[in-house]
Amino acid sequence: MANPISVQMYTLRDAVDADYLGTLRAVAELGFHAVELVTLGKMSAPELRQELDALGLTTSGCHISLDRLEKQPDAALVEVAELGARYVIVPWVGPERRMHAEGYRMLGQVLNGIGEAAQRHGLQLCYHHHDFEFERFGGATGLAIMLEEANPALVKAEIDVYWAEKAGIDPVQLISGLSGSVPLVHLKDMADSAEREFAEVGHGTMDFPAILAAGDAAGVEWYIVEQDVCQRPPLESVGMSLAYLRSLGRG
């Protein structure tokens, strides 16, 4: 399946807290074939892997906090490998690491070390940005400074098209500029409103045919549906996003 569609389970976090296995079943019934995970729930990695396999769900990647990857790298990376994922993703960094250019340079160095550990476990490290990484320091964005410091073989990007757009960055140009180093892309739309809140893919203002074309050309391996906040039941929202992507011949 070329450029398959995954769903970021953070979108369904409340349902996961209430009934993890039931939520995974619902995701599979919607037609998703993969999930990007943020928690094991009350299961071990092998137990969760067994449940995912039974539902025909692949783990496209796992979000693991930077704090855990610094303090317990091997334990965290073993779990990701046991889930059958290829990608381990740093989802967020605290403000103390992003106050100045040197903080971003140091972050790139830290990620290099984690990336080396990830590769020893057969994994690839990626970094997921928000909007704050596009603050400029001396003409360069924090994200650009970090990626320049990082070894591109060890640290790749998970681009989030909504957060790029929110920061005033064209996601098409961002993805194209990182060709070969962006295996993962988060897909979420932006509502046509003063608040520019999150919207289901294809139900807002963003140009997804152009985004997908740029991603394909850049070598994206997984497109991941995510919606940080939903105005309707989250399962309905991710179902709407998947239906739109299927209308484009995806998923």
MARBA-3410 file (N, C-alpha, C, O; in Angstrom, 1 decimal):
251
0.8,-1.2,0.0,0.0,0.0,0.0,0.9,1.2,0.0,1.6,1.5,1.0 ~ 0.9,2.0,-1.1,1.7,3.2,-1.2,1.2,4.3,-0.3,-0.1,4.6,-0.2 ~ 2.1,5.0,0.4,1.7,6.1,1.3,0.4,5.8,2.1,-0.6,6.5,2.0 ~ 0.4,4.8,2.9,-0.8,4.4,3.7,-1.1,5.5,4.7,-0.3,6.3,5.1 ~ -2.4,5.4,5.2,-2.9,6.4,6.1,-2.9,5.8,7.5,-3.5,4.7,7.7
-2.4,6.5,8.5,-2.4,6.1,9.9,-3.3,7.1,10.6,-3.7,8.2,10.1 ~ -3.6,6.9,11.9,-4.3,7.8,12.7,-3.5,8.0,14.0,-3.1,7.0,14.6 ~ -3.3,9.2,14.4,-2.6,9.5,15.7,-3.6,9.3,16.8,-4.6,10.0,16.9 ~ -3.3,8.4,17.7,-4.3,8.0,18.8,-4.5,9.1,19.8,-5.4,9.0,20.6 ~ -3.6,10.1,19.8,-3.8,11.3,20.7,-5.2,11.9,20.4,-5.8,12.4,21.3
-5.6,11.9,19.2,-6.9,12.5,18.8,-8.0,11.8,19.6,-9.0,12.4,19.9 ~ -7.8,10.5,19.9,-8.9,9.7,20.5,-8.5,9.4,22.0,-8.9,8.4,22.5 ~ -7.8,10.3,22.6,-7.2,10.0,23.9,-8.3,9.8,25.0,-8.1,8.9,25.9 ~ -9.4,10.5,24.9,-10.4,10.2,26.0,-11.1,8.9,25.8,-11.3,8.2,26.8 ~ -11.3,8.5,24.5,-11.8,7.1,24.3,-10.8,6.1,24.7,-11.2,5.0,25.2
-9.6,6.3,24.4,-8.5,5.4,24.8,-8.5,5.2,26.3,-8.3,4.1,26.8 ~ -8.6,6.3,27.0,-8.6,6.2,28.5,-9.8,5.4,29.0,-9.7,4.6,30.0 ~ -10.9,5.5,28.3,-12.1,4.8,28.7,-12.1,3.3,28.3,-12.5,2.4,29.1 ~ -11.7,3.0,27.1,-11.7,1.7,26.5,-10.7,1.6,25.4,-11.1,1.8,24.2 ~ -9.5,1.2,25.7,-8.4,1.2,24.7,-8.7,0.2,23.6,-8.7,0.6,22.4
-9.0,-1.0,24.0,-9.2,-2.0,22.9,-10.5,-1.7,22.1,-10.5,-2.0,20.9 ~ -11.5,-1.2,22.8,-12.7,-0.9,22.0,-12.5,0.2,21.0,-13.0,0.2,19.9 ~ -11.6,1.2,21.4,-11.3,2.3,20.5,-10.5,1.8,19.3,-10.7,2.2,18.2 ~ -9.5,0.9,19.6,-8.8,0.3,18.5,-9.7,-0.5,17.5,-9.5,-0.4,16.3 ~ -10.6,-1.2,18.1,-11.6,-1.9,17.2,-12.4,-0.9,16.3,-12.6,-1.2,15.1
-12.8,0.2,16.9,-13.5,1.2,16.2,-12.7,1.8,15.1,-13.2,2.1,14.0 ~ -11.4,2.1,15.4,-10.5,2.6,14.4,-10.4,1.6,13.2,-10.4,2.0,12.0 ~ -10.2,0.4,13.5,-10.1,-0.6,12.4,-11.4,-0.7,11.6,-11.4,-0.9,10.4 ~ -12.6,-0.6,12.3,-13.8,-0.7,11.6,-14.1,0.5,10.7,-14.7,0.4,9.7 ~ -13.5,1.7,11.0,-13.5,2.8,10.2,-12.8,2.6,8.9,-13.1,3.3,7.8
-11.8,1.7,8.9,-11.0,1.4,7.7,-9.6,1.8,7.8,-8.8,1.7,6.8 ~ -9.1,2.3,9.0,-7.7,2.6,9.1,-6.9,1.2,9.2,-7.4,0.2,9.7 ~ -5.7,1.3,8.7,-4.9,0.1,8.7,-3.6,0.3,9.6,-2.8,-0.6,9.8 ~ -3.5,1.5,10.2,-2.3,1.8,11.0,-2.7,2.8,12.1,-3.6,3.6,11.9 ~ -1.9,2.8,13.2,-2.0,3.8,14.2,-0.7,4.3,14.6,0.3,3.6,14.5
-0.7,5.6,15.0,0.5,6.1,15.7,0.2,6.3,17.1,-0.8,7.0,17.5 ~ 1.0,5.7,18.0,0.7,5.5,19.4,1.3,6.5,20.3,2.4,7.1,20.0 ~ 0.7,6.8,21.4,1.2,7.6,22.4,1.3,7.0,23.8,1.9,7.5,24.7 ~ 0.6,5.8,23.9,0.6,5.1,25.2,0.3,3.6,25.0,-0.3,3.2,24.0 ~ 0.8,2.8,26.0,0.5,1.4,26.0,-0.8,1.1,26.8,-1.2,0.0,26.8
-1.3,2.1,27.4,-2.4,1.9,28.3,-1.9,1.0,29.5,-0.9,1.3,30.1 ~ -2.7,0.0,29.8,-2.3,-0.9,30.9,-1.7,-2.2,30.4,-1.5,-3.1,31.2 ~ -1.3,-2.2,29.1,-0.7,-3.4,28.5,0.8,-3.3,28.4,1.3,-2.2,28.4 ~ 1.4,-4.4,28.3,2.8,-4.4,27.9,2.9,-4.2,26.4,1.9,-4.4,25.7 ~ 4.1,-3.9,25.9,4.2,-3.7,24.4,3.8,-5.0,23.7,3.1,-5.0,22.7
4.3,-6.2,24.1,3.9,-7.4,23.4,2.4,-7.7,23.5,1.8,-8.2,22.5 ~ 1.8,-7.4,24.6,0.3,-7.6,24.7,-0.4,-6.6,23.7,-1.4,-7.1,23.1 ~ 0.0,-5.4,23.7,-0.7,-4.5,22.7,-0.4,-4.9,21.3,-1.3,-4.8,20.5 ~ 0.8,-5.3,21.0,1.1,-5.8,19.6,0.2,-6.9,19.2,-0.3,-7.0,18.1 ~ -0.1,-7.8,20.2,-1.0,-9.0,19.9,-2.4,-8.5,19.5,-3.0,-9.0,18.6
-2.9,-7.5,20.3,-4.2,-6.9,20.0,-4.2,-6.2,18.6,-5.2,-6.3,17.9 ~ -3.2,-5.5,18.4,-3.1,-4.7,17.1,-3.1,-5.7,15.9,-3.8,-5.5,14.9 ~ -2.3,-6.7,16.0,-2.2,-7.7,15.0,-3.5,-8.4,14.7,-3.9,-8.6,13.6 ~ -4.2,-8.7,15.8,-5.5,-9.3,15.7,-6.5,-8.4,14.9,-7.4,-8.9,14.2 ~ -6.3,-7.1,15.0,-7.2,-6.2,14.4,-6.7,-5.8,13.0,-7.4,-5.0,12.3
-5.6,-6.3,12.6,-5.0,-5.9,11.3,-4.4,-4.5,11.3,-4.4,-3.9,10.2 ~ -4.0,-4.0,12.4,-3.5,-2.7,12.6,-2.0,-2.7,12.7,-1.4,-3.4,13.5 ~ -1.3,-1.9,11.9,0.2,-1.7,12.0,0.4,-0.5,12.9,-0.3,0.5,12.9 ~ 1.6,-0.5,13.6,2.0,0.7,14.3,3.0,1.4,13.4,4.1,1.0,13.2 ~ 2.5,2.6,12.9,3.3,3.4,12.0,4.4,4.1,12.8,5.5,4.4,12.2
4.2,4.4,14.0,5.2,5.0,14.8,4.7,5.2,16.2,3.5,5.0,16.5 ~ 5.6,5.7,17.1,5.2,5.9,18.5,5.8,7.3,19.0,7.0,7.6,18.7 ~ 5.0,8.1,19.6,5.4,9.3,20.2,5.9,9.0,21.6,5.2,8.4,22.4 ~ 7.1,9.3,21.9,7.8,9.1,23.2,8.3,10.4,23.7,9.0,11.1,23.0 ~ 8.1,10.7,24.9,8.5,12.0,25.5,10.1,12.1,25.4,10.7,11.1,25.6
10.5,13.3,25.2,12.0,13.5,25.2,12.6,13.2,26.5,13.7,12.6,26.6 ~ 11.9,13.5,27.6,12.3,13.2,28.9,12.6,11.7,29.1,13.6,11.3,29.7 ~ 11.7,10.9,28.7,11.8,9.4,28.8,13.0,8.9,27.9,13.7,8.1,28.3 ~ 13.1,9.5,26.7,14.1,9.1,25.8,15.5,9.4,26.3,16.5,8.8,26.0 ~ 15.6,10.5,27.1,16.8,10.9,27.7,17.2,10.0,29.0,18.3,9.6,29.2
16.1,9.7,29.8,16.3,9.0,31.0,16.3,7.5,30.9,17.0,6.8,31.6 ~ 15.4,7.0,30.0,15.2,5.5,29.9,15.2,5.1,28.4,14.3,4.5,27.9 ~ 16.3,5.5,27.7,16.3,5.3,26.2,16.1,3.8,25.8,15.2,3.5,25.0 ~ 16.8,2.9,26.4,16.7,1.5,26.0,15.4,0.9,26.3,14.8,0.2,25.4 ~ 14.8,1.2,27.5,13.5,0.6,27.8,12.4,1.2,26.8,11.6,0.4,26.3
12.5,2.5,26.5,11.5,3.1,25.6,11.7,2.5,24.2,10.7,2.2,23.5 ~ 12.9,2.4,23.7,13.1,1.9,22.4,12.8,0.5,22.2,12.4,0.0,21.1 ~ 13.0,-0.3,23.2,12.7,-1.7,23.2,11.1,-1.9,23.0,10.7,-2.7,22.2 ~ 10.4,-1.0,23.7,8.9,-1.1,23.6,8.5,-0.8,22.1,7.6,-1.4,21.6 ~ 9.1,0.3,21.5,8.7,0.7,20.2,9.0,-0.5,19.2,8.2,-0.8,18.3
10.2,-1.1,19.4,10.6,-2.2,18.5,9.6,-3.4,18.7,9.2,-4.0,17.7 ~ 9.2,-3.7,19.9,8.3,-4.8,20.2,6.9,-4.5,19.6,6.2,-5.5,19.3 ~ 6.6,-3.3,19.4,5.3,-2.9,18.8,5.4,-3.0,17.2,4.3,-2.9,16.5 ~ 6.5,-3.3,16.7,6.7,-3.5,15.3,6.8,-2.2,14.5,6.7,-2.1,13.3 ~ 7.0,-1.1,15.3,7.1,0.2,14.6,8.5,0.4,14.0,9.4,-0.2,14.5
8.6,1.3,13.1,9.9,1.7,12.5,10.3,3.1,13.1,11.5,3.3,13.3 ~ 9.3,3.9,13.5,9.7,5.3,13.8,9.3,5.6,15.3,8.3,5.2,15.8 ~ 10.3,6.2,16.0,10.1,6.7,17.3,10.2,8.3,17.2,11.1,8.8,16.6 ~ 9.1,9.0,17.7,9.0,10.4,17.4,9.0,11.2,18.7,8.3,10.9,19.7 ~ 9.8,12.2,18.8,9.8,13.2,19.9,8.6,14.1,19.6,8.7,14.8,18.6
7.6,14.2,20.5,6.4,14.9,20.1,6.4,16.4,20.5,5.6,17.2,20.0 ~ 7.3,16.8,21.5,7.2,18.2,22.0,8.4,18.4,22.8,9.0,17.5,23.4 ~ 8.8,19.7,22.9,9.9,20.1,23.9,9.5,21.3,24.7,8.7,22.1,24.2 ~ 9.9,21.3,25.9,9.6,22.4,26.8,10.2,23.7,26.5,11.2,23.7,25.7 ~ 9.7,24.8,27.0,10.2,26.2,26.7,11.6,26.4,27.0,12.3,27.2,26.4
12.1,25.7,28.0,13.5,25.9,28.4,14.5,25.5,27.3,15.7,26.0,27.3 ~ 14.1,24.7,26.4,15.0,24.2,25.3,14.8,25.1,24.0,15.6,24.9,23.0 ~ 13.9,26.1,24.0,13.6,26.8,22.8,13.6,28.3,23.0,12.9,29.0,22.3 ~ 14.3,28.8,23.9,14.3,30.2,24.2,15.3,31.0,23.3,15.2,32.2,23.2 ~ 16.3,30.3,22.8,17.3,30.9,21.9,17.9,29.9,21.0,17.7,28.7,21.1
18.7,30.4,20.1,19.3,29.6,19.0,20.2,28.5,19.6,20.2,27.3,19.2 ~ 20.9,28.8,20.7,21.8,27.8,21.3,21.0,26.6,21.9,21.4,25.5,21.8 ~ 19.8,26.9,22.4,18.9,25.9,22.9,18.6,24.9,21.8,18.6,23.7,22.0 ~ 18.3,25.4,20.6,18.0,24.5,19.5,19.2,23.8,19.0,19.1,22.6,18.6 ~ 20.4,24.4,19.0,21.6,23.7,18.6,21.9,22.5,19.6,22.2,21.4,19.2
21.7,22.8,20.9,21.9,21.8,21.9,20.8,20.7,21.7,21.1,19.5,21.9 ~ 19.6,21.0,21.4,18.6,20.0,21.1,19.0,19.1,20.0,18.8,17.9,20.1 ~ 19.5,19.7,18.9,20.0,18.9,17.8,21.0,17.9,18.2,21.0,16.7,17.8 ~ 21.9,18.3,19.1,23.0,17.4,19.6,22.4,16.3,20.5,22.8,15.1,20.4 ~ 21.4,16.6,21.3,20.7,15.6,22.2,20.0,14.6,21.3,20.1,13.4,21.5
19.3,15.1,20.2,18.6,14.2,19.3,19.6,13.3,18.6,19.2,12.1,18.3 ~ 20.8,13.8,18.3,21.8,12.9,17.6,22.1,11.7,18.5,22.1,10.5,18.0 ~ 22.3,11.9,19.8,22.5,10.8,20.7,21.4,9.8,20.8,21.6,8.6,20.8 ~ 20.2,10.3,20.8,19.0,9.4,20.9,18.8,8.7,19.5,18.5,7.5,19.5 ~ 19.1,9.4,18.5,19.0,8.8,17.1,20.0,7.7,17.0,19.7,6.7,16.3
21.2,7.8,17.5,22.1,6.7,17.5,21.6,5.5,18.3,21.7,4.3,17.8 ~ 21.0,5.7,19.5,20.5,4.6,20.2,19.3,4.0,19.5,19.1,2.8,19.5 ~ 18.5,4.8,18.8,17.3,4.3,18.1,17.8,3.4,17.0,17.2,2.3,16.8 ~ 18.9,3.8,16.3,19.4,2.9,15.2,19.9,1.6,15.7,19.9,0.6,15.0 ~ 20.5,1.6,16.9,20.9,0.3,17.5,19.8,-0.6,17.7,20.0,-1.9,17.8
18.6,-0.1,17.9,17.4,-0.9,18.0,16.6,-1.1,16.7,15.5,-1.6,16.7 ~ 17.2,-0.7,15.6,16.6,-0.8,14.3,15.5,0.2,14.1,14.6,-0.1,13.3 ~ 15.6,1.3,14.7,14.5,2.3,14.6,15.1,3.6,14.1,16.3,3.9,14.0 ~ 14.2,4.5,13.6,14.5,5.8,13.1,13.9,6.9,14.0,12.7,6.8,14.2 ~ 14.7,7.8,14.5,14.2,8.9,15.3,13.6,10.0,14.4,14.2,10.4,13.4
12.5,10.6,14.8,11.9,11.7,14.1,11.5,12.8,15.1,11.4,12.5,16.3 ~ 11.4,14.0,14.7,11.0,15.1,15.6,9.7,15.7,15.0,9.7,16.1,13.8 ~ 8.7,15.8,15.9,7.5,16.5,15.5,7.4,17.9,16.0,7.6,18.1,17.2 ~ 7.2,18.8,15.1,7.1,20.2,15.5,5.7,20.7,15.8,4.7,20.1,15.4 ~ 5.7,21.9,16.4,4.4,22.7,16.5,4.6,24.0,15.8,5.3,24.0,14.8
4.1,25.1,16.3,4.3,26.4,15.6,5.5,27.1,16.2,6.1,27.9,15.5 ~ 5.8,26.9,17.5,6.9,27.7,18.1,8.3,27.4,17.5,9.1,28.3,17.6 ~ 8.5,26.3,16.9,9.8,26.0,16.3,10.1,26.9,15.1,11.2,27.0,14.6 ~ 9.1,27.7,14.6,9.3,28.6,13.5,9.6,30.0,13.9,9.7,30.9,13.1 ~ 9.8,30.2,15.2,10.3,31.5,15.7,11.7,31.7,15.1,12.5,30.7,15.0
12.1,32.9,14.7,13.3,33.1,14.0,14.4,33.7,15.0,14.1,34.5,15.9 ~ 15.6,33.2,14.8,16.8,33.6,15.6,17.9,34.0,14.6,18.5,33.1,14.0 ~ 18.1,35.3,14.4,19.1,35.7,13.5,18.8,35.3,12.1,19.7,35.0,11.3 ~ 17.6,35.2,11.7,17.2,34.9,10.3,16.8,33.5,10.1,16.3,33.2,9.0 ~ 17.1,32.6,11.0,16.8,31.2,10.8,15.8,30.7,11.9,15.8,31.2,13.0
14.9,29.8,11.5,14.0,29.3,12.4,14.6,28.4,13.4,15.7,27.8,13.1 ~ 14.0,28.2,14.6,14.5,27.2,15.5,14.6,25.8,14.9,15.5,25.1,15.2 ~ 13.5,25.5,14.1,13.5,24.1,13.5,14.7,24.0,12.6,15.4,22.9,12.6 ~ 15.0,25.0,11.8,16.1,24.9,10.8,17.5,24.8,11.6,18.3,24.1,11.2 ~ 17.6,25.6,12.7,18.8,25.5,13.5,19.0,24.1,14.0,20.1,23.6,14.0
17.9,23.6,14.6,18.0,22.2,15.2,18.4,21.2,14.1,19.3,20.3,14.3 ~ 17.7,21.2,13.0,18.0,20.2,11.9,19.4,20.4,11.3,20.0,19.4,10.8 ~ 19.9,21.6,11.3,21.2,21.8,10.8,22.3,21.2,11.7,23.3,20.7,11.3 ~ 22.0,21.3,13.0,22.9,20.7,14.0,22.8,19.1,14.0,23.8,18.4,14.3 ~ 21.6,18.6,13.7,21.3,17.2,13.8,21.9,16.5,12.5,22.0,17.1,11.4
22.3,15.3,12.7,22.8,14.4,11.6,21.5,13.9,10.9,20.7,13.3,11.5 ~ 21.4,14.2,9.6,20.2,13.9,8.9,19.9,12.4,8.8,18.8,11.9,8.5 ~ 21.0,11.6,9.0,20.8,10.1,9.0,20.2,9.7,10.3,19.6,8.6,10.4 ~ 20.4,10.5,11.4,19.9,10.1,12.7,18.6,10.7,13.1,17.9,10.2,13.9 ~ 18.3,11.9,12.6,17.2,12.7,13.0,16.4,13.1,11.8,17.0,13.9,10.9
15.2,12.7,11.6,14.3,13.1,10.5,13.1,13.9,11.1,12.9,13.9,12.3 ~ 12.3,14.4,10.2,11.2,15.3,10.6,9.9,14.6,10.4,9.6,13.9,9.5 ~ 9.0,14.8,11.4,7.6,14.6,11.2,6.9,15.9,11.1,6.7,16.6,12.1 ~ 6.5,16.3,9.9,5.9,17.6,9.6,4.4,17.6,9.9,3.7,16.6,9.6 ~ 4.0,18.6,10.6,2.6,18.8,10.9,2.1,20.0,10.1,2.5,21.1,10.4
1.3,19.7,9.1,0.9,20.8,8.1,0.1,21.9,8.8,0.2,23.0,8.4 ~ -0.7,21.6,9.8,-1.5,22.6,10.4,-0.6,23.6,11.2,-0.7,24.8,11.0 ~ 0.3,23.0,12.0,1.2,23.9,12.8,2.1,24.7,11.9,2.4,25.9,12.2 ~ 2.5,24.2,10.8,3.3,25.0,9.8,2.5,26.2,9.3,2.9,27.3,9.3 ~ 1.3,25.9,8.9,0.3,26.9,8.3,0.1,27.9,9.4,0.0,29.1,9.1
-0.2,27.5,10.6,-0.5,28.4,11.7,0.7,29.4,12.0,0.5,30.5,12.3 ~ 1.9,28.9,11.7,3.1,29.7,11.9,3.4,30.6,10.7,4.4,31.4,10.7 ~ 2.6,30.5,9.7,2.8,31.3,8.5,3.8,30.7,7.5,4.3,31.4,6.6 ~ 4.0,29.4,7.6,4.9,28.6,6.8,4.1,27.8,5.8,3.2,27.1,6.2 ~ 4.5,27.9,4.5,3.8,27.1,3.5,4.2,25.6,3.7,5.3,25.3,3.5
3.2,24.7,4.1,3.6,23.3,4.3,4.1,22.6,3.0,5.0,21.7,3.2 ~ 3.7,23.0,1.9,4.2,22.4,0.6,5.7,22.7,0.5,6.4,21.8,0.2 ~ 6.0,24.0,0.7,7.4,24.4,0.6,8.3,23.7,1.7,9.4,23.3,1.4 ~ 7.7,23.6,2.9,8.4,23.0,4.0,8.8,21.6,3.7,9.9,21.1,3.9 ~ 7.7,20.8,3.2,7.9,19.4,2.9,8.9,19.3,1.8,9.8,18.4,1.8
8.8,20.1,0.7,9.7,20.0,-0.4,11.1,20.3,0.0,12.0,19.6,-0.5 ~ 11.3,21.2,0.9,12.6,21.6,1.3,13.3,20.6,2.1,14.5,20.6,2.3 ~ 12.5,19.6,2.7,13.1,18.6,3.5,13.0,17.2,2.8,13.0,16.2,3.4 ~ 13.0,17.3,1.5,12.9,16.0,0.7,13.9,15.0,1.1,15.1,15.3,1.2 ~ 13.5,13.8,1.3,14.3,12.7,1.7,14.5,12.6,3.3,15.0,11.6,3.8
14.1,13.6,4.0,14.2,13.7,5.4,12.9,13.8,6.2,12.9,14.1,7.4 ~ 11.8,13.6,5.5,10.5,13.7,6.1,9.6,12.5,5.8,8.8,12.5,4.9 ~ 9.8,11.4,6.5,9.1,10.2,6.3,7.7,10.2,6.8,6.8,9.4,6.4 ~ 7.4,11.1,7.7,6.0,11.2,8.3,5.4,12.6,8.2,6.1,13.6,8.4 ~ 4.1,12.6,7.9,3.4,13.9,7.8,2.1,13.8,8.6,1.3,12.9,8.3
1.9,14.7,9.5,0.6,14.8,10.2,-0.4,15.6,9.3,0.0,16.8,8.9 ~ -1.5,15.1,9.0,-2.6,15.8,8.3,-3.7,16.3,9.2,-4.3,15.4,9.8 ~ -3.9,17.5,9.2,-5.0,18.1,9.9,-5.3,19.4,9.2,-4.4,20.1,8.6 ~ -6.6,19.8,9.2,-7.0,21.0,8.5,-7.2,22.2,9.4,-7.2,22.1,10.6 ~ -7.3,23.4,8.8,-7.5,24.6,9.5,-8.9,25.2,9.1,-9.2,25.5,7.9
-9.7,25.5,10.1,-11.0,26.0,9.9,-11.0,27.4,9.3,-10.0,28.2,9.6 ~ -12.0,27.8,8.5,-12.1,29.1,7.9,-12.8,30.0,8.9,-14.0,30.3,8.8 ~ -12.1,30.4,10.0,-12.6,31.2,11.0,-11.6,32.1,11.6,-10.4,31.9,11.3 ~ -12.0,33.1,12.4,-11.0,34.0,13.0,-10.1,33.2,13.9,-8.9,33.6,14.0 ~ -10.6,32.2,14.6,-9.7,31.4,15.5,-8.8,30.4,14.8,-7.8,29.9,15.4
-9.1,30.1,13.5,-8.3,29.1,12.8,-8.1,27.8,13.5,-7.0,27.3,13.6 ~ -9.2,27.3,14.1,-9.2,26.1,14.9,-9.0,24.9,14.0,-9.0,25.0,12.8 ~ -8.7,23.7,14.7,-8.5,22.5,14.0,-9.8,22.1,13.2,-10.9,22.3,13.7 ~ -9.6,21.4,12.1,-10.7,20.9,11.3,-10.4,19.6,10.7,-9.2,19.2,10.6 ~ -11.4,18.8,10.4,-11.2,17.5,9.7,-10.5,17.8,8.3,-10.8,18.8,7.7
-9.7,16.8,8.0,-9.0,16.9,6.7,-10.0,17.1,5.5,-10.9,16.3,5.4 ~ -9.7,18.1,4.7,-10.6,18.3,3.6,-11.9,19.1,3.9,-12.7,19.4,3.0 ~ -12.0,19.6,5.1,-13.1,20.4,5.6,-12.7,21.8,6.1,-13.4,22.4,6.9 ~ -11.6,22.2,5.7,-11.1,23.5,6.0,-10.5,24.3,4.9,-11.1,24.2,3.8 ~ -9.4,24.9,5.1,-8.9,25.9,4.1,-7.6,25.4,3.4,-7.1,26.0,2.5
-7.1,24.3,3.8,-5.7,23.9,3.3,-5.8,23.0,2.0,-6.8,22.3,1.8 ~ -4.8,23.1,1.2,-4.7,22.5,-0.1,-4.1,21.1,0.0,-2.9,21.0,-0.2 ~ -4.9,20.1,0.3,-4.4,18.8,0.5,-3.9,18.1,-0.7,-2.9,17.3,-0.6 ~ -4.5,18.3,-1.9,-3.9,17.7,-3.1,-2.5,18.2,-3.3,-1.6,17.4,-3.6 ~ -2.2,19.4,-3.1,-0.8,20.0,-3.2,0.1,19.4,-2.1,1.2,19.1,-2.4
-0.4,19.3,-0.9,0.4,18.8,0.2,0.8,17.3,-0.1,1.9,17.0,0.1 ~ -0.2,16.6,-0.5,0.1,15.1,-0.7,1.0,15.0,-1.9,1.9,14.1,-1.9 ~ 0.9,15.8,-2.9,1.8,15.7,-4.1,3.2,16.0,-3.6,4.2,15.4,-4.1 ~ 3.4,17.1,-2.8,4.7,17.4,-2.3,5.2,16.3,-1.4,6.4,16.0,-1.5 ~ 4.4,15.7,-0.6,4.8,14.6,0.3,5.3,13.4,-0.5,6.3,12.8,-0.2
4.5,13.1,-1.6,4.9,11.9,-2.4,6.3,12.2,-3.1,7.1,11.3,-3.1 ~ 6.5,13.4,-3.6,7.7,13.7,-4.2,8.9,13.7,-3.2,10.0,13.4,-3.6 ~ 8.6,14.0,-2.0,9.6,14.1,-0.9,9.9,12.8,-0.3,10.9,12.7,0.6 ~ 9.2,11.8,-0.6,9.5,10.4,-0.1,8.7,10.1,1.2,9.2,9.3,2.0 ~ 7.6,10.8,1.5,6.9,10.5,2.7,6.4,9.1,2.7,5.9,8.6,1.7
6.6,8.4,3.8,6.2,7.0,3.9,4.8,6.8,4.6,4.0,5.9,4.2 ~ 4.5,7.7,5.5,3.2,7.6,6.2,2.5,9.0,6.3,3.2,10.0,6.7 ~ 1.2,9.1,6.0,0.4,10.2,6.3,-0.4,9.9,7.5,-1.1,8.8,7.5 ~ -0.4,10.7,8.5,-1.1,10.4,9.7,-2.2,11.4,10.0,-1.9,12.6,10.1 ~ -3.4,11.0,10.1,-4.5,11.9,10.4,-4.5,12.2,11.9,-4.4,11.3,12.8
-4.5,13.5,12.2,-4.6,13.9,13.6,-5.5,15.1,13.7,-5.6,15.9,12.8 ~ -6.1,15.3,14.9,-6.9,16.5,15.2,-6.8,16.7,16.7,-7.4,16.0,17.4 ~ -6.0,17.7,17.1,-5.8,17.9,18.5,-7.1,18.2,19.3,-7.2,17.6,20.4 ~ -8.0,18.9,18.7,-9.3,19.2,19.3,-10.4,19.1,18.3,-10.2,19.6,17.2 ~ -11.4,18.3,18.6,-12.5,18.1,17.7,-13.8,18.8,18.2,-14.0,18.9,19.4
-14.5,19.3,17.2,-15.8,19.9,17.5,-17.0,18.9,17.5,-18.1,19.3,17.9 ~ -16.7,17.7,17.1,-17.7,16.6,17.1,-17.0,15.4,17.8,-15.8,15.5,18.1 ~ -17.7,14.3,17.9,-17.0,13.1,18.5,-15.8,12.8,17.7,-15.8,12.7,16.5 ~ -14.6,12.6,18.4,-13.4,12.4,17.7,-13.4,11.2,16.7,-12.8,11.3,15.6 ~ -14.1,10.1,17.0,-14.1,9.0,16.0,-14.8,9.5,14.7,-14.4,9.1,13.6
-15.8,10.3,14.9,-16.5,10.8,13.7,-15.6,11.7,12.9,-15.6,11.7,11.7 ~ -14.8,12.5,13.6,-13.9,13.4,13.0,-12.8,12.7,12.2,-12.6,13.0,11.0 ~ -12.2,11.7,12.8,-11.1,11.0,12.0,-11.8,10.2,10.9,-11.1,9.9,9.9 ~ -13.0,9.7,11.1,-13.7,9.0,10.0,-13.9,10.0,8.8,-13.8,9.6,7.6 ~ -14.3,11.2,9.1,-14.5,12.2,8.0,-13.2,12.5,7.3,-13.2,12.6,6.1
-12.1,12.6,8.0,-10.8,12.8,7.4,-10.4,11.7,6.5,-9.9,11.9,5.4 ~ -10.6,10.5,7.0,-10.3,9.3,6.2,-11.2,9.2,4.9,-10.7,8.9,3.8 ~ -12.4,9.5,5.1,-13.3,9.5,3.9,-12.9,10.5,2.8,-12.9,10.2,1.6 ~ -12.4,11.7,3.3,-11.9,12.7,2.3,-10.7,12.2,1.6,-10.5,12.3,0.4 ~ -9.7,11.6,2.4,-8.5,11.1,1.8,-8.8,10.0,0.8,-8.1,9.9,-0.2
-9.8,9.2,1.1,-10.2,8.1,0.2,-10.7,8.7,-1.1,-10.6,8.1,-2.2 ~ -11.4,9.9,-1.0,-12.0,10.5,-2.2,-10.8,11.0,-3.1,-11.1,11.2,-4.3 ~ -9.6,11.1,-2.5,-8.4,11.5,-3.3,-7.6,10.2,-3.7,-6.6,10.4,-4.3 ~ -8.2,9.1,-3.5,-7.5,7.8,-3.8,-6.5,7.4,-2.8,-5.6,6.6,-3.1 ~ -6.6,7.9,-1.6,-5.7,7.5,-0.5,-6.4,6.6,0.5,-7.6,6.5,0.5
-5.6,5.9,1.3,-6.1,5.1,2.4,-6.7,3.8,2.0,-7.2,3.0,2.8
END
